[in-house]
Amino acid sequence: MADDLTKRSLPIDHLILRGEAASPALLFKDSVVSFAELDRRVGRLAAALVERGLVPGERVATWLGKT
């Protein structure tokens, strides 16, 4: 249990460096996203936001509609 709490409090890059890149980061219904895939998706989102003029440190709000 303590190890799970430690995993949840570490940044994604630390988990990847610890060799846990393939471990599940997100689970929803039948979908599983690994820490490595989550890191890639976050990187793509960050790059897209920078292309649109945001700078590191700026806050971004998200809105997720019902699916």
mmCIF file of the N, C-alpha and C atoms, coordinates in Angstrom:
data_MODEL
# 
_entry.id   MODEL 
# 
loop_
_atom_site.group_PDB 
_atom_site.id 
_atom_site.type_symbol 
_atom_site.label_atom_id 
_atom_site.label_alt_id 
_atom_site.label_comp_id 
_atom_site.label_asym_id 
_atom_site.label_entity_id 
_atom_site.label_seq_id 
_atom_site.pdbx_PDB_ins_code 
_atom_site.Cartn_x 
_atom_site.Cartn_y 
_atom_site.Cartn_z 
_atom_site.occupancy 
_atom_site.B_iso_or_equiv 
_atom_site.pdbx_formal_charge 
_atom_site.auth_seq_id 
_atom_site.auth_comp_id 
_atom_site.auth_asym_id 
_atom_site.auth_atom_id 
_atom_site.pdbx_PDB_model_num 
ATOM 1   N N  . MET A 1 1  ? 0.816   -1.193 0.000   1.00 0.00 ? 1  MET A N  1 
ATOM 2   C CA . MET A 1 1  ? 0.000   0.000  0.000   1.00 0.00 ? 1  MET A CA 1 
ATOM 3   C C  . MET A 1 1  ? 0.863   1.262  0.000   1.00 0.00 ? 1  MET A C  1 
ATOM 4   N N  . ALA A 1 2  ? 1.893   1.288  0.819   1.00 0.00 ? 2  ALA A N  1 
ATOM 5   C CA . ALA A 1 2  ? 2.785   2.450  0.865   1.00 0.00 ? 2  ALA A CA 1 
ATOM 6   C C  . ALA A 1 2  ? 3.479   2.649  -0.476  1.00 0.00 ? 2  ALA A C  1 
ATOM 7   N N  . ASP A 1 3  ? 3.846   1.542  -1.160  1.00 0.00 ? 3  ASP A N  1 
ATOM 8   C CA . ASP A 1 3  ? 4.496   1.655  -2.463  1.00 0.00 ? 3  ASP A CA 1 
ATOM 9   C C  . ASP A 1 3  ? 3.555   2.298  -3.477  1.00 0.00 ? 3  ASP A C  1 
ATOM 10  N N  . ASP A 1 4  ? 2.249   1.971  -3.437  1.00 0.00 ? 4  ASP A N  1 
ATOM 11  C CA . ASP A 1 4  ? 1.282   2.597  -4.338  1.00 0.00 ? 4  ASP A CA 1 
ATOM 12  C C  . ASP A 1 4  ? 1.202   4.098  -4.083  1.00 0.00 ? 4  ASP A C  1 
ATOM 13  N N  . LEU A 1 5  ? 1.225   4.498  -2.814  1.00 0.00 ? 5  LEU A N  1 
ATOM 14  C CA . LEU A 1 5  ? 1.190   5.914  -2.476  1.00 0.00 ? 5  LEU A CA 1 
ATOM 15  C C  . LEU A 1 5  ? 2.445   6.606  -2.992  1.00 0.00 ? 5  LEU A C  1 
ATOM 16  N N  . THR A 1 6  ? 3.583   5.962  -2.878  1.00 0.00 ? 6  THR A N  1 
ATOM 17  C CA . THR A 1 6  ? 4.834   6.524  -3.390  1.00 0.00 ? 6  THR A CA 1 
ATOM 18  C C  . THR A 1 6  ? 4.743   6.710  -4.894  1.00 0.00 ? 6  THR A C  1 
ATOM 19  N N  . LYS A 1 7  ? 4.219   5.710  -5.615  1.00 0.00 ? 7  LYS A N  1 
ATOM 20  C CA . LYS A 1 7  ? 4.081   5.816  -7.068  1.00 0.00 ? 7  LYS A CA 1 
ATOM 21  C C  . LYS A 1 7  ? 3.199   6.997  -7.446  1.00 0.00 ? 7  LYS A C  1 
ATOM 22  N N  . ARG A 1 8  ? 2.103   7.192  -6.727  1.00 0.00 ? 8  ARG A N  1 
ATOM 23  C CA . ARG A 1 8  ? 1.179   8.273  -7.065  1.00 0.00 ? 8  ARG A CA 1 
ATOM 24  C C  . ARG A 1 8  ? 1.770   9.642  -6.816  1.00 0.00 ? 8  ARG A C  1 
ATOM 25  N N  . SER A 1 9  ? 2.766   9.751  -5.954  1.00 0.00 ? 9  SER A N  1 
ATOM 26  C CA . SER A 1 9  ? 3.326   11.055 -5.630  1.00 0.00 ? 9  SER A CA 1 
ATOM 27  C C  . SER A 1 9  ? 4.570   11.396 -6.446  1.00 0.00 ? 9  SER A C  1 
ATOM 28  N N  . LEU A 1 10 ? 5.056   10.469 -7.262  1.00 0.00 ? 10 LEU A N  1 
ATOM 29  C CA . LEU A 1 10 ? 6.238   10.726 -8.078  1.00 0.00 ? 10 LEU A CA 1 
ATOM 30  C C  . LEU A 1 10 ? 5.844   11.281 -9.444  1.00 0.00 ? 10 LEU A C  1 
ATOM 31  N N  . PRO A 1 11 ? 6.639   12.220 -9.980  1.00 0.00 ? 11 PRO A N  1 
ATOM 32  C CA . PRO A 1 11 ? 6.394   12.685 -11.350 1.00 0.00 ? 11 PRO A CA 1 
ATOM 33  C C  . PRO A 1 11 ? 6.551   11.525 -12.332 1.00 0.00 ? 11 PRO A C  1 
ATOM 34  N N  . ILE A 1 12 ? 5.869   11.628 -13.463 1.00 0.00 ? 12 ILE A N  1 
ATOM 35  C CA . ILE A 1 12 ? 5.885   10.556 -14.461 1.00 0.00 ? 12 ILE A CA 1 
ATOM 36  C C  . ILE A 1 12 ? 7.304   10.218 -14.891 1.00 0.00 ? 12 ILE A C  1 
ATOM 37  N N  . ASP A 1 13 ? 8.148   11.233 -15.101 1.00 0.00 ? 13 ASP A N  1 
ATOM 38  C CA . ASP A 1 13 ? 9.503   10.945 -15.577 1.00 0.00 ? 13 ASP A CA 1 
ATOM 39  C C  . ASP A 1 13 ? 10.298  10.118 -14.567 1.00 0.00 ? 13 ASP A C  1 
ATOM 40  N N  . HIS A 1 14 ? 10.040  10.270 -13.274 1.00 0.00 ? 14 HIS A N  1 
ATOM 41  C CA . HIS A 1 14 ? 10.716  9.451  -12.274 1.00 0.00 ? 14 HIS A CA 1 
ATOM 42  C C  . HIS A 1 14 ? 10.276  7.990  -12.378 1.00 0.00 ? 14 HIS A C  1 
ATOM 43  N N  . LEU A 1 15 ? 8.984   7.774  -12.600 1.00 0.00 ? 15 LEU A N  1 
ATOM 44  C CA . LEU A 1 15 ? 8.488   6.405  -12.735 1.00 0.00 ? 15 LEU A CA 1 
ATOM 45  C C  . LEU A 1 15 ? 9.072   5.738  -13.976 1.00 0.00 ? 15 LEU A C  1 
ATOM 46  N N  . ILE A 1 16 ? 9.180   6.484  -15.063 1.00 0.00 ? 16 ILE A N  1 
ATOM 47  C CA . ILE A 1 16 ? 9.756   5.941  -16.289 1.00 0.00 ? 16 ILE A CA 1 
ATOM 48  C C  . ILE A 1 16 ? 11.223  5.578  -16.060 1.00 0.00 ? 16 ILE A C  1 
ATOM 49  N N  . LEU A 1 17 ? 11.949  6.470  -15.394 1.00 0.00 ? 17 LEU A N  1 
ATOM 50  C CA . LEU A 1 17 ? 13.357  6.187  -15.104 1.00 0.00 ? 17 LEU A CA 1 
ATOM 51  C C  . LEU A 1 17 ? 13.511  4.983  -14.187 1.00 0.00 ? 17 LEU A C  1 
ATOM 52  N N  . ARG A 1 18 ? 12.532  4.730  -13.337 1.00 0.00 ? 18 ARG A N  1 
ATOM 53  C CA . ARG A 1 18 ? 12.581  3.567  -12.441 1.00 0.00 ? 18 ARG A CA 1 
ATOM 54  C C  . ARG A 1 18 ? 12.200  2.284  -13.171 1.00 0.00 ? 18 ARG A C  1 
ATOM 55  N N  . GLY A 1 19 ? 11.926  2.378  -14.453 1.00 0.00 ? 19 GLY A N  1 
ATOM 56  C CA . GLY A 1 19 ? 11.595  1.184  -15.226 1.00 0.00 ? 19 GLY A CA 1 
ATOM 57  C C  . GLY A 1 19 ? 10.125  0.820  -15.192 1.00 0.00 ? 19 GLY A C  1 
ATOM 58  N N  . GLU A 1 20 ? 9.271   1.767  -14.846 1.00 0.00 ? 20 GLU A N  1 
ATOM 59  C CA . GLU A 1 20 ? 7.844   1.481  -14.757 1.00 0.00 ? 20 GLU A CA 1 
ATOM 60  C C  . GLU A 1 20 ? 7.063   2.113  -15.904 1.00 0.00 ? 20 GLU A C  1 
ATOM 61  N N  . ALA A 1 21 ? 7.740   2.353  -17.028 1.00 0.00 ? 21 ALA A N  1 
ATOM 62  C CA . ALA A 1 21 ? 7.105   3.001  -18.164 1.00 0.00 ? 21 ALA A CA 1 
ATOM 63  C C  . ALA A 1 21 ? 5.896   2.226  -18.680 1.00 0.00 ? 21 ALA A C  1 
ATOM 64  N N  . ALA A 1 22 ? 5.943   0.909  -18.594 1.00 0.00 ? 22 ALA A N  1 
ATOM 65  C CA . ALA A 1 22 ? 4.851   0.086  -19.118 1.00 0.00 ? 22 ALA A CA 1 
ATOM 66  C C  . ALA A 1 22 ? 3.728   -0.107 -18.105 1.00 0.00 ? 22 ALA A C  1 
ATOM 67  N N  . SER A 1 23 ? 3.938   0.330  -16.867 1.00 0.00 ? 23 SER A N  1 
ATOM 68  C CA . SER A 1 23 ? 2.901   0.164  -15.839 1.00 0.00 ? 23 SER A CA 1 
ATOM 69  C C  . SER A 1 23 ? 1.689   1.022  -16.164 1.00 0.00 ? 23 SER A C  1 
ATOM 70  N N  . PRO A 1 24 ? 0.496   0.568  -15.805 1.00 0.00 ? 24 PRO A N  1 
ATOM 71  C CA . PRO A 1 24 ? -0.717  1.348  -16.066 1.00 0.00 ? 24 PRO A CA 1 
ATOM 72  C C  . PRO A 1 24 ? -0.735  2.659  -15.284 1.00 0.00 ? 24 PRO A C  1 
ATOM 73  N N  . ALA A 1 25 ? -1.017  3.745  -15.977 1.00 0.00 ? 25 ALA A N  1 
ATOM 74  C CA . ALA A 1 25 ? -1.161  5.053  -15.340 1.00 0.00 ? 25 ALA A CA 1 
ATOM 75  C C  . ALA A 1 25 ? -2.632  5.428  -15.250 1.00 0.00 ? 25 ALA A C  1 
ATOM 76  N N  . LEU A 1 26 ? -3.391  5.099  -16.305 1.00 0.00 ? 26 LEU A N  1 
ATOM 77  C CA . LEU A 1 26 ? -4.817  5.398  -16.358 1.00 0.00 ? 26 LEU A CA 1 
ATOM 78  C C  . LEU A 1 26 ? -5.590  4.164  -16.781 1.00 0.00 ? 26 LEU A C  1 
ATOM 79  N N  . LEU A 1 27 ? -6.684  3.913  -16.116 1.00 0.00 ? 27 LEU A N  1 
ATOM 80  C CA . LEU A 1 27 ? -7.569  2.808  -16.466 1.00 0.00 ? 27 LEU A CA 1 
ATOM 81  C C  . LEU A 1 27 ? -8.976  3.360  -16.603 1.00 0.00 ? 27 LEU A C  1 
ATOM 82  N N  . PHE A 1 28 ? -9.635  3.062  -17.717 1.00 0.00 ? 28 PHE A N  1 
ATOM 83  C CA . PHE A 1 28 ? -11.025 3.476  -17.918 1.00 0.00 ? 28 PHE A CA 1 
ATOM 84  C C  . PHE A 1 28 ? -11.705 2.453  -18.796 1.00 0.00 ? 28 PHE A C  1 
ATOM 85  N N  . LYS A 1 29 ? -12.718 1.834  -18.236 1.00 0.00 ? 29 LYS A N  1 
ATOM 86  C CA . LYS A 1 29 ? -13.425 0.760  -18.934 1.00 0.00 ? 29 LYS A CA 1 
ATOM 87  C C  . LYS A 1 29 ? -12.409 -0.253 -19.460 1.00 0.00 ? 29 LYS A C  1 
ATOM 88  N N  . ASP A 1 30 ? -12.328 -0.437 -20.778 1.00 0.00 ? 30 ASP A N  1 
ATOM 89  C CA . ASP A 1 30 ? -11.387 -1.404 -21.353 1.00 0.00 ? 30 ASP A CA 1 
ATOM 90  C C  . ASP A 1 30 ? -10.078 -0.770 -21.808 1.00 0.00 ? 30 ASP A C  1 
ATOM 91  N N  . SER A 1 31 ? -9.884  0.515  -21.520 1.00 0.00 ? 31 SER A N  1 
ATOM 92  C CA . SER A 1 31 ? -8.681  1.214  -21.968 1.00 0.00 ? 31 SER A CA 1 
ATOM 93  C C  . SER A 1 31 ? -7.649  1.288  -20.856 1.00 0.00 ? 31 SER A C  1 
ATOM 94  N N  . VAL A 1 32 ? -6.406  1.063  -21.227 1.00 0.00 ? 32 VAL A N  1 
ATOM 95  C CA . VAL A 1 32 ? -5.271  1.178  -20.307 1.00 0.00 ? 32 VAL A CA 1 
ATOM 96  C C  . VAL A 1 32 ? -4.231  2.061  -20.976 1.00 0.00 ? 32 VAL A C  1 
ATOM 97  N N  . VAL A 1 33 ? -3.759  3.075  -20.267 1.00 0.00 ? 33 VAL A N  1 
ATOM 98  C CA . VAL A 1 33 ? -2.716  3.961  -20.772 1.00 0.00 ? 33 VAL A CA 1 
ATOM 99  C C  . VAL A 1 33 ? -1.516  3.823  -19.846 1.00 0.00 ? 33 VAL A C  1 
ATOM 100 N N  . SER A 1 34 ? -0.371  3.491  -20.416 1.00 0.00 ? 34 SER A N  1 
ATOM 101 C CA . SER A 1 34 ? 0.855   3.326  -19.623 1.00 0.00 ? 34 SER A CA 1 
ATOM 102 C C  . SER A 1 34 ? 1.425   4.693  -19.253 1.00 0.00 ? 34 SER A C  1 
ATOM 103 N N  . PHE A 1 35 ? 2.358   4.691  -18.296 1.00 0.00 ? 35 PHE A N  1 
ATOM 104 C CA . PHE A 1 35 ? 3.027   5.940  -17.935 1.00 0.00 ? 35 PHE A CA 1 
ATOM 105 C C  . PHE A 1 35 ? 3.766   6.519  -19.137 1.00 0.00 ? 35 PHE A C  1 
ATOM 106 N N  . ALA A 1 36 ? 4.384   5.678  -19.944 1.00 0.00 ? 36 ALA A N  1 
ATOM 107 C CA . ALA A 1 36 ? 5.119   6.157  -21.119 1.00 0.00 ? 36 ALA A CA 1 
ATOM 108 C C  . ALA A 1 36 ? 4.169   6.817  -22.116 1.00 0.00 ? 36 ALA A C  1 
ATOM 109 N N  . GLU A 1 37 ? 3.023   6.196  -22.380 1.00 0.00 ? 37 GLU A N  1 
ATOM 110 C CA . GLU A 1 37 ? 2.052   6.775  -23.310 1.00 0.00 ? 37 GLU A CA 1 
ATOM 111 C C  . GLU A 1 37 ? 1.463   8.063  -22.748 1.00 0.00 ? 37 GLU A C  1 
ATOM 112 N N  . LEU A 1 38 ? 1.173   8.096  -21.467 1.00 0.00 ? 38 LEU A N  1 
ATOM 113 C CA . LEU A 1 38 ? 0.664   9.315  -20.843 1.00 0.00 ? 38 LEU A CA 1 
ATOM 114 C C  . LEU A 1 38 ? 1.691   10.437 -20.976 1.00 0.00 ? 38 LEU A C  1 
ATOM 115 N N  . ASP A 1 39 ? 2.953   10.128 -20.773 1.00 0.00 ? 39 ASP A N  1 
ATOM 116 C CA . ASP A 1 39 ? 4.020   11.115 -20.916 1.00 0.00 ? 39 ASP A CA 1 
ATOM 117 C C  . ASP A 1 39 ? 4.078   11.649 -22.345 1.00 0.00 ? 39 ASP A C  1 
ATOM 118 N N  . ARG A 1 40 ? 3.940   10.758 -23.341 1.00 0.00 ? 40 ARG A N  1 
ATOM 119 C CA . ARG A 1 40 ? 3.936   11.198 -24.752 1.00 0.00 ? 40 ARG A CA 1 
ATOM 120 C C  . ARG A 1 40 ? 2.743   12.111 -25.031 1.00 0.00 ? 40 ARG A C  1 
ATOM 121 N N  . ARG A 1 41 ? 1.570   11.737 -24.532 1.00 0.00 ? 41 ARG A N  1 
ATOM 122 C CA . ARG A 1 41 ? 0.369   12.554 -24.769 1.00 0.00 ? 41 ARG A CA 1 
ATOM 123 C C  . ARG A 1 41 ? 0.477   13.927 -24.112 1.00 0.00 ? 41 ARG A C  1 
ATOM 124 N N  . VAL A 1 42 ? 0.995   13.965 -22.892 1.00 0.00 ? 42 VAL A N  1 
ATOM 125 C CA . VAL A 1 42 ? 1.173   15.234 -22.196 1.00 0.00 ? 42 VAL A CA 1 
ATOM 126 C C  . VAL A 1 42 ? 2.184   16.104 -22.942 1.00 0.00 ? 42 VAL A C  1 
ATOM 127 N N  . GLY A 1 43 ? 3.242   15.492 -23.450 1.00 0.00 ? 43 GLY A N  1 
ATOM 128 C CA . GLY A 1 43 ? 4.236   16.237 -24.224 1.00 0.00 ? 43 GLY A CA 1 
ATOM 129 C C  . GLY A 1 43 ? 3.647   16.840 -25.484 1.00 0.00 ? 43 GLY A C  1 
ATOM 130 N N  . ARG A 1 44 ? 2.800   16.075 -26.176 1.00 0.00 ? 44 ARG A N  1 
ATOM 131 C CA . ARG A 1 44 ? 2.145   16.599 -27.389 1.00 0.00 ? 44 ARG A CA 1 
ATOM 132 C C  . ARG A 1 44 ? 1.217   17.759 -27.045 1.00 0.00 ? 44 ARG A C  1 
ATOM 133 N N  . LEU A 1 45 ? 0.469   17.623 -25.950 1.00 0.00 ? 45 LEU A N  1 
ATOM 134 C CA . LEU A 1 45 ? -0.430  18.700 -25.530 1.00 0.00 ? 45 LEU A CA 1 
ATOM 135 C C  . LEU A 1 45 ? 0.369   19.948 -25.167 1.00 0.00 ? 45 LEU A C  1 
ATOM 136 N N  . ALA A 1 46 ? 1.444   19.773 -24.427 1.00 0.00 ? 46 ALA A N  1 
ATOM 137 C CA . ALA A 1 46 ? 2.280   20.916 -24.039 1.00 0.00 ? 46 ALA A CA 1 
ATOM 138 C C  . ALA A 1 46 ? 2.844   21.621 -25.267 1.00 0.00 ? 46 ALA A C  1 
ATOM 139 N N  . ALA A 1 47 ? 3.322   20.839 -26.234 1.00 0.00 ? 47 ALA A N  1 
ATOM 140 C CA . ALA A 1 47 ? 3.873   21.430 -27.453 1.00 0.00 ? 47 ALA A CA 1 
ATOM 141 C C  . ALA A 1 47 ? 2.796   22.199 -28.220 1.00 0.00 ? 47 ALA A C  1 
ATOM 142 N N  . ALA A 1 48 ? 1.595   21.658 -28.290 1.00 0.00 ? 48 ALA A N  1 
ATOM 143 C CA . ALA A 1 48 ? 0.494   22.344 -28.985 1.00 0.00 ? 48 ALA A CA 1 
ATOM 144 C C  . ALA A 1 48 ? 0.136   23.657 -28.291 1.00 0.00 ? 48 ALA A C  1 
ATOM 145 N N  . LEU A 1 49 ? 0.159   23.662 -26.975 1.00 0.00 ? 49 LEU A N  1 
ATOM 146 C CA . LEU A 1 49 ? -0.152  24.892 -26.233 1.00 0.00 ? 49 LEU A CA 1 
ATOM 147 C C  . LEU A 1 49 ? 0.926   25.945 -26.443 1.00 0.00 ? 49 LEU A C  1 
ATOM 148 N N  . VAL A 1 50 ? 2.179   25.525 -26.483 1.00 0.00 ? 50 VAL A N  1 
ATOM 149 C CA . VAL A 1 50 ? 3.280   26.465 -26.737 1.00 0.00 ? 50 VAL A CA 1 
ATOM 150 C C  . VAL A 1 50 ? 3.157   27.034 -28.144 1.00 0.00 ? 50 VAL A C  1 
ATOM 151 N N  . GLU A 1 51 ? 2.785   26.209 -29.118 1.00 0.00 ? 51 GLU A N  1 
ATOM 152 C CA . GLU A 1 51 ? 2.594   26.688 -30.497 1.00 0.00 ? 51 GLU A CA 1 
ATOM 153 C C  . GLU A 1 51 ? 1.501   27.748 -30.569 1.00 0.00 ? 51 GLU A C  1 
ATOM 154 N N  . ARG A 1 52 ? 0.564   27.686 -29.650 1.00 0.00 ? 52 ARG A N  1 
ATOM 155 C CA . ARG A 1 52 ? -0.538  28.650 -29.625 1.00 0.00 ? 52 ARG A CA 1 
ATOM 156 C C  . ARG A 1 52 ? -0.244  29.871 -28.762 1.00 0.00 ? 52 ARG A C  1 
ATOM 157 N N  . GLY A 1 53 ? 1.007   29.969 -28.279 1.00 0.00 ? 53 GLY A N  1 
ATOM 158 C CA . GLY A 1 53 ? 1.426   31.175 -27.594 1.00 0.00 ? 53 GLY A CA 1 
ATOM 159 C C  . GLY A 1 53 ? 1.557   31.095 -26.085 1.00 0.00 ? 53 GLY A C  1 
ATOM 160 N N  . LEU A 1 54 ? 1.239   29.972 -25.481 1.00 0.00 ? 54 LEU A N  1 
ATOM 161 C CA . LEU A 1 54 ? 1.414   29.868 -24.043 1.00 0.00 ? 54 LEU A CA 1 
ATOM 162 C C  . LEU A 1 54 ? 2.889   29.728 -23.707 1.00 0.00 ? 54 LEU A C  1 
ATOM 163 N N  . VAL A 1 55 ? 3.247   30.180 -22.528 1.00 0.00 ? 55 VAL A N  1 
ATOM 164 C CA . VAL A 1 55 ? 4.624   30.034 -22.067 1.00 0.00 ? 55 VAL A CA 1 
ATOM 165 C C  . VAL A 1 55 ? 4.627   29.151 -20.827 1.00 0.00 ? 55 VAL A C  1 
ATOM 166 N N  . PRO A 1 56 ? 5.733   28.428 -20.596 1.00 0.00 ? 56 PRO A N  1 
ATOM 167 C CA . PRO A 1 56 ? 5.806   27.578 -19.410 1.00 0.00 ? 56 PRO A CA 1 
ATOM 168 C C  . PRO A 1 56 ? 5.482   28.376 -18.148 1.00 0.00 ? 56 PRO A C  1 
ATOM 169 N N  . GLY A 1 57 ? 4.673   27.793 -17.291 1.00 0.00 ? 57 GLY A N  1 
ATOM 170 C CA . GLY A 1 57 ? 4.277   28.430 -16.037 1.00 0.00 ? 57 GLY A CA 1 
ATOM 171 C C  . GLY A 1 57 ? 2.894   29.048 -16.087 1.00 0.00 ? 57 GLY A C  1 
ATOM 172 N N  . GLU A 1 58 ? 2.369   29.290 -17.300 1.00 0.00 ? 58 GLU A N  1 
ATOM 173 C CA . GLU A 1 58 ? 1.014   29.823 -17.408 1.00 0.00 ? 58 GLU A CA 1 
ATOM 174 C C  . GLU A 1 58 ? 0.007   28.753 -17.042 1.00 0.00 ? 58 GLU A C  1 
ATOM 175 N N  . ARG A 1 59 ? -1.108  29.171 -16.491 1.00 0.00 ? 59 ARG A N  1 
ATOM 176 C CA . ARG A 1 59 ? -2.159  28.236 -16.120 1.00 0.00 ? 59 ARG A CA 1 
ATOM 177 C C  . ARG A 1 59 ? -3.104  28.016 -17.291 1.00 0.00 ? 59 ARG A C  1 
ATOM 178 N N  . VAL A 1 60 ? -3.594  26.782 -17.365 1.00 0.00 ? 60 VAL A N  1 
ATOM 179 C CA . VAL A 1 60 ? -4.518  26.411 -18.436 1.00 0.00 ? 60 VAL A CA 1 
ATOM 180 C C  . VAL A 1 60 ? -5.713  25.718 -17.804 1.00 0.00 ? 60 VAL A C  1 
ATOM 181 N N  . ALA A 1 61 ? -6.896  26.111 -18.200 1.00 0.00 ? 61 ALA A N  1 
ATOM 182 C CA . ALA A 1 61 ? -8.115  25.446 -17.721 1.00 0.00 ? 61 ALA A CA 1 
ATOM 183 C C  . ALA A 1 61 ? -8.552  24.425 -18.769 1.00 0.00 ? 61 ALA A C  1 
ATOM 184 N N  . THR A 1 62 ? -9.147  23.361 -18.322 1.00 0.00 ? 62 THR A N  1 
ATOM 185 C CA . THR A 1 62 ? -9.667  22.357 -19.248 1.00 0.00 ? 62 THR A CA 1 
ATOM 186 C C  . THR A 1 62 ? -11.150 22.167 -19.009 1.00 0.00 ? 62 THR A C  1 
ATOM 187 N N  . TRP A 1 63 ? -11.853 21.844 -20.060 1.00 0.00 ? 63 TRP A N  1 
ATOM 188 C CA . TRP A 1 63 ? -13.261 21.543 -19.973 1.00 0.00 ? 63 TRP A CA 1 
ATOM 189 C C  . TRP A 1 63 ? -13.486 20.229 -20.697 1.00 0.00 ? 63 TRP A C  1 
ATOM 190 N N  . LEU A 1 64 ? -14.042 19.268 -20.014 1.00 0.00 ? 64 LEU A N  1 
ATOM 191 C CA . LEU A 1 64 ? -14.314 17.970 -20.608 1.00 0.00 ? 64 LEU A CA 1 
ATOM 192 C C  . LEU A 1 64 ? -15.814 17.746 -20.605 1.00 0.00 ? 64 LEU A C  1 
ATOM 193 N N  . GLY A 1 65 ? -16.388 17.657 -21.783 1.00 0.00 ? 65 GLY A N  1 
ATOM 194 C CA . GLY A 1 65 ? -17.817 17.412 -21.894 1.00 0.00 ? 65 GLY A CA 1 
ATOM 195 C C  . GLY A 1 65 ? -18.152 15.969 -21.561 1.00 0.00 ? 65 GLY A C  1 
ATOM 196 N N  . LYS A 1 66 ? -19.417 15.728 -21.405 1.00 0.00 ? 66 LYS A N  1 
ATOM 197 C CA . LYS A 1 66 ? -19.872 14.356 -21.148 1.00 0.00 ? 66 LYS A CA 1 
ATOM 198 C C  . LYS A 1 66 ? -19.697 13.530 -22.412 1.00 0.00 ? 66 LYS A C  1 
ATOM 199 N N  . THR A 1 67 ? -19.290 12.275 -22.222 1.00 0.00 ? 67 THR A N  1 
ATOM 200 C CA . THR A 1 67 ? -19.161 11.392 -23.382 1.00 0.00 ? 67 THR A CA 1 
ATOM 201 C C  . THR A 1 67 ? -20.055 10.181 -23.210 1.00 0.00 ? 67 THR A C  1 
# 
